[in-house]
Amino acid sequence: MAASAGASSLAAQAEAVYRERQQIEEKMEALASFLTAEGMPGLKGPLVDPEGFPRADIDVHAVLQARQQLACLKTDHREVQQRLEETLLLLHAANAKDKPPAAALQRSSIPSSEAPPQQREGPPQQQEASPQLLQGAHTEAAAS
């Protein structure tokens, strides 16, 4: 009973981490759409004109802030993704303790009329002869 309580708390924790990841992804999409909007420099475009002056057609400071926030969110996303992965692994391990092993289930579900491939009755499969055996048989036939 305690294992299922632990599994349910792990499931709740996994859901919370998943929601956090979704929120980060939504913020990242909003920042990316701002940076890639019409007339904007994009995620890596230049913020200066060919003469080296700041572009007058964009808010350079806002673009720099958005790029910095996006970089921070990417780092946060990576960390949250790792936490989610670890939580899911723990959850699956906890659930595996509550259930019988899959191999035991498979063995008990195989009808007795079906034998595993190694024990099947029937003609033995022919094996390919190795080149040395063929050469030895060829020389014996030539000698007689």
Secondary structure, 3 states (H helix, E strand, C coil): CHHHHHHHHHHHHHHHHHHHHHHHHHHHHHHHHHHCCCCCCCCCCCCECCCCCECCCCCHHHHHHHHHHHHHHHHHHHHHHHHHHHHHHHHHHHHHHHCCCHHHHHHHHCCCCCCCHHHCCCCCCCCCCCHHHHHHHHHHHHHC
